[in-house]
Amino acid sequence: MLLTEPRGGVPAVVEDQPELDRVLDALGDGIGPVAIDAERASGFRYLPRAYLIQLRRNGSGTFMIDPIRFDDLKSVNNRLGDAEWILHAASQDLPCLAEVGMKPARLFDTELAARLCGMERVGLAALTENLLGYSLEKHHSAADWSTRPLPYDWLKYAALDVELLIDLRDRLADELHEQGKQQWALEEFEALATSPPPAPRKDPWRRTSGIHRVRGARALARVRELWLARDELARTMDKAPSKIVPDLAISDAAIADVSNVGQLLSIPGFQRRHGRANTQRWLDALARARRLPSSDLPHVAAQHDGPPATHRWASRDPEAAARLKQARLAVAELAEQYQLPAENLIAPAAVRALTWQPPRPADEESVRRALRDSGARNWQIDITAAALTQSLTD
């Protein structure tokens, strides 16, 4: 059955303090967990901040708040107290909710719960259809939610995102109980709710699309300077960097080592409005790269704190490559046995770290300690430690 309208209709967006106070009173009168979702403007704005927050609670109803209108929403967080939050794919929304002062005391992630239950399709629309019999339209998931005023159809879509989350949570909780995976889920949800924000990525410019075609330290410096110039402009304009100049254009300009406006504008990505309007900015960045002394040029190979890319293991350390192969086979067998994705059984990064530089001695106690240091939860360690220890010693 296609669900096209929320129960009770589409609520008005809360935009001022008196309206927010009424929402706080209503949330306080509600019972049980709270379904929460946030809409961002990914691909349109520089920062992944929340531009709409939706909440639904039994006994309260559905509410939608414009967080841009308020300094923060700590009052909402305080009113919810220790109530359980229900989110779908919580890792996507928790950072932007924390930015406005909202952080859960307890959490239930419906996407993660579905993964632990071994379900193949874990998108919100797929789960509501398979478990509850309702289909949801997802036409506006990639919309620019910084648009004001928000169109009615978008608001209806946003309200429907929390319409069924409480029912879905209950259905998935029953499934976790039937499969004996409740404790697993509790540990996973606790890790999500308490994890600190991710550390800033080292040398983010190295993730520029097309950089694999760039050869030499000087050319990499051109990528870096163009990327930094674009990032500064994007931050100032509050625009997604890709909306100013696409990644591939940066790589193409670095490879061609352009030095004048004509050469620059021959690259399609710089023919866009913001690319043309800032030609001097791009040429200045390229000129800076030419003037850099050799000591300031980036390393041709990115420097990593952890293991190298796995495709290099066989040539750099054949024994480590063999350990990794054995460990992956062991994890795959266990994942099939327990009916869940291998990456949810144990993080691939933890397996790589363990097999690249095994603990000494490589016994189960030291393996357990290494996995715990990598962030593995107790249930994951209990299931995988023995098999991973064996993979190190075979």
N, C-alpha and C positions, 0 to 999 in steps of 0.2 A: 504494500500500500504506500503510495506516494504521500508524504507529509508536506503540505504546502503552507500551512498556517500554524503559528504557535497557539497553544491553549491560552485563552485570555487575550489574544491579539498581540500586535507588536507594540511594546511599551515605548513611551517617549524617552529620548536620550536625556539623561540627567546632566545638567550643565551649570547649576549654581548651588550654593550651600544650602538654602532651604529645601530644595529638592533632594539633595544628598542626605540631609537630616531625616527626611521621611523614609528614604531607603534604609538608613541605619535602623530606624525603629522597626520597619517591616522585617529586616533580616534578623533582628533580635527576637521577634515573635515567632520566627520559623523554627523548624525542628530538623535534626539530622544533618547529613553532610550537605555541602554547597557545591553545585556545579559551576565551574568558572572557565572562561575562555577569554582570549585576548586577540585582537586583530591588529596587525602591524602593516607597514607600508614597505615591505621588503621589495627591493628592486626599484623603488621610487625615491626613498629618503635615505640620507646618509646613515642614520642610526636606526637600529631595529626596535624603536620604542613602541609602546602601546598607544594606539589611537582610538581604541574602543575596548571596553571591558564589559563582559556579560556575566551575570550571576543568576542562578536559580536555586531556590530552596523550598522544600515542601513547607506549606503553611505561610510562605512569603510571596511566592510568585517569581517572575523574571524581571530583571532590571538591566539596563544598559547605561554605562557611565562614560562620559567623555573625559578621559584623564588629562587632556590638554588644558582643560578649564580649571584645574586645581593644582596647587603647589605639590600636593601628594595625597595619597589615599590611605594614610595610616589609620584614620578613623574607621575605615572599612575593615582593615586588618584587625583592629582592636575589638570591633563589634563581633567579628566572627570567632574570636578567642581560639579555643582548641578544637573547633569544628573541623572535621575532615574535609579537605578540598578534593574535588574530582576534576581532573583535567585529562584531556586526550593528547598524548605526546607532550608530556609536561616539560621536558627539557627545552622545548621551543619557546614556551610562554613564561617559564619561571624567571628568566633574567629580566624581561621587560616589566613583569609584575613587581619584582624586587626593586626596580628603579623608581617605582611610585610608592614604595613603602609597604608592599604586600608580600608576605612570606608565610607559607603554611606551617602550622604546627604538626599536622598530619596530612598525608597525601594518599590518593588512589589514582594511579595512571591507567586509564582504560586501554590504551595502546600497549603498554608494557604488560599488563595483565593478560591481554590476548596473546602476546608473544609467548609468555610463560605457559599458557595453556596449549601451545602448539598450533594455533590457528594460522592459516596461510595468509589470509587477507585481513589486515589489521587497521585499515583506514576507518574513519568514523562512519562513513556512509555504508561501507561493507559490513561492519559489525552490527549497526542498527538494523540493517536488512536481514542479516543471517540470524541474529539472536532475538530481535524484537519484532521483525516483520514489517518494519517501516523503512522506506527509501527516503533519503535526504538529497535535495538538490545542492550541488557544490559549485554553482556557476561563478561565484564571486570570491573564491578563495585567493585568487591572485590580484585582487583589485587594489587600487591606491586608497587605503583607508585613511590617509591624511586629507582626503577630499572633504570639503565643507560647503554646504550641508551634505550629509550622507544621504544618498537616494533611498527611497522607501524599500525597494527590493533588496538592497544591501542590508538594511536593518532587519528585514524579515529573515534573510539568510543567517545573520548573526544571532538572532534570537533562537532560531532552530538549532544552532550549534550546541546550545545547552539544554534544549527541550527534553532530550532523552538520556542525558548523561547519568542521571541518578538511577533510572531503570537499568541502563546498561551496566553501571557499576554493580548493582545487585545481582544481575545475571552472571557477570564475570566472577564475582565473589563466590557464588554457588559453584561455578565450574572449577575454580581454584581449590575449593574445599573437596570436591569430588575427586580431583586428581592428587590430593595431598600436597598441594603447593602453596598453601596459605603462608607458611613461614618464609618461603622464598620471596613471595611478593612483599611481605612486610619489610624484609631486609632491603629489597630493591627500592621500595618507596621511601624508606628512611634515608637511604643513600642519596636519592634524588633531592629530598627535602632539605638535607643538611649540607649538601656539597657546596663548596665555595664557588664563586664565579670563575670561569676558565681564565687561566693566565694569558696575557697578551701573546699572540703568536710571534715567534722570532722571524725576522725578515719576511713579513707578509708579502712583499713585492715578488718574492720567488714563486708565488702561486699564480702569477700572471699567465693567462692562457696563451699558449704559443711559445712560451719561454724555452721549451725544449729545442726549438729551432735556432736559438740564439747561441752563437759560438764566441768564446773568448771573454776575458775579464772586462775589457773596455766596453764591449757590447752589452754585457750584463750591467755595467754602470749606467749605460744609457737607459736600459729598462728601469733601473732603480730610480734615476732622477726624474724620468717621465712619470713613473708611478707616484712618487712623492709629490710632484707638482700637481698631478690630478687629484690626489687625496686631499691636499690642502684646499684646493678649489672646491671639491665636493663637500668638505666639512663647512666651509664658509657659506656655500649656497644651500646646504642641507639637501643635497641630491645624492642619489646612489651614484658612485663613480662610473658605473657602466652607462649611465644616462648622459655622461659628459663625453667620454671617449671610451670605446670598448677596449678590452684587454688586447685583442688581436692587433689592433691598430698600434698600440704601444710596442708590441713585439716587432711588427713590421717596420716601424720607424727606427727601432734600435738596430735591426738587421741592415737596413738601407743606409744608416748613418746620415740621415737627411740634414741639410745645412741651410736650406732656404725655404721660403714660403711655398714656392711652386712644387718643390719635391714633397713637402709636408702635405699639401692639399691633394696630391695625387694618390694619397692613401685614403681609401673610402671612409674609414672611421673618423678622420679629421675633417671631413666635409660636413659633418653635423654642425648644428648651430653653435654649440659651445666649443666645438673643436676649432671652427673658423674664427670665432670671436676671441680666442685666446692663443692665436698662433705665436705671438711673441713669448708667451709663457713656455710653450713647448720648445721653441728654438733656444730659449735661455737655458732650459733644463739640459738639452743636448750639448750646449756649449759648456756647461759646468762639467759634464761627464768627460769632455775632451781635455779639460784643463786639469783634471785630477791627477795627482802624482801616482805612480804605480803602487805605492804603499797604501793608498786609500781605495784601491779598486777592490771589488768584492771577490771572494774566492769563487773559482769556477764551479767547484762542487760545494753544495750547501753543507755546512757543518751541523751535525746532529749530536745531541747528547746521548741518544739511545742507539739501537742497532741500525745498520744501514738498510737500504731497501732490500727486500727479500730476494729479488732477482739477482743480486750481487753476492749472495751468501755462498753459492757453490764455488765461485772463484776465490773468494776471500777466506772462507773457512768451511771446507767440505764437511767436516765433522758437525759443525753447527747446523749446516743445511740438512744433514741426515737426522739430527735431533729434532729439528723443526718439522720435518716430514713425518716422523714417528709421532710427535706430539699432536699434530693436526689430525692424523688418523685416529688417535686415541680419543680426542675431543669429539670428532665426528661420530664415532661409535657410541659414545656416551650421550651425545645430543639426540641421536636416533632412539636410543633406549629410553630416554626420559621425555621424548616428544617435545622438543623445543629447539629453536635455532641455536647453532653452535656459538654464535657471537653473544647470545644471552646466557649460555652456560658458563663461558669464561671469555673475557675480553681478548681479542686477538693480540693486542699490544702486550698483554701480560704474558701470553704464550711466547711471543717473540723475545721479550726481555729474558724470560727464564731460559730459553734454549740457546740464545746467543751467548750468554755468560752465566752458566749454571752455578748454583751455590756449591761451596765445598765444605763438608762432604755433601754429595748429592743424595741425601736421604730424605725421607718423607717429612721429617720435622723441618728441615731447612727449606724444602720446597713449599711447605705450608707458610713459612715465614716470608719467603720471597713473594708468593702470591698475595699475601696480606699487604705487604709493602706496595704492591702494584695496584691496590685498591679492590681486590676481590673480596666478596662477601663470604660469610662463614659457610653458607649452604653451597656456594660454588667450590670452595676449598674442600669441603667434605666429600663432594662427588668426584672432583678431578685430581686431587693431590696424589693418590696412589698411582693412577694411570700415568700422570705426567712424570712422576718419579721414575717409573719403569721406562718411559721413553728416553730419559736421560742416561740410563744405564745400559740399555740394550746395545 
